[in-house]
Amino acid sequence: MSKQPAPSEWITQAEAARLRKVSRQAISKLVAAGRIRTTTFGGRAFVNRRDVEKFEPEARGRKKAGK
């Protein structure tokens, strides 16, 4: 018997956007890039709450030489 994840571990993209104070489209881009885990319940996509809370944006621009 497979273990179902706890519902509180998974939130909608809209909830994730409110949590991070960004747009839903920003969350959608992170999902598309594979930066946040997703699952589907009843035909609806959900993102992992822990991934959203611990997400750290990457530095923008080119990486400096020697670092």
N, C-alpha and C positions, 0 to 999 in steps of 0.2 A: 504494500500500500504506500503510495507516494505521499509525502507530507506537503500539504498546501501552505503557501506562505501566509503569514498573518496579514490581514487586510490593512492594519495600521502601518505596515512596512511599505505599502504602495499607495501613491497619491496620483491624482490626475495632473496633466501638464499645467492646467490652469492653477491648481493649488500650488504646484512647484513654483510657478511664476510669481504668485503672491508671496510665497515664502522667501524667495530670493530678491523680490522687488525688481523683477525684470518682466519683459513681455513674454507671452506664451510662445511667440515665434522664436525668441531666443532659446527657450527650453527645447523647442522642436528642432532647432539647429544642432543643439548639443546631442540630442537623441540620434539625429541623422548621422552625426560624426562619430557615434559610438562612445561618447564620453559619459553617458548616463545609461544605466541598465533599464530595460523595459520588460513588461510582461503584459499579457492580455487576459482579461477576465470578462466573460460574457460579451465578447466582441469589442470591448473598449480597451484602449491602451493606457497603461499606468506606468509611472516611473518610480524608481526606488527612492524612498524618502532619505535614507542615509547617504546615498550618492549625491542627492541635491544639497543636503546640509553640509557635506564635506567637500563639495566641489571648489576647486581653486582655479581661477582663470590663469591661462598661460600668459607669460610676458608678451607684449606686442612688439612688433618690429623685428629687425634682424638681430641675431645673436652677436654679441661683441666678440671679436677675435681674441683668442687666448682665455676665454672664460667658459 
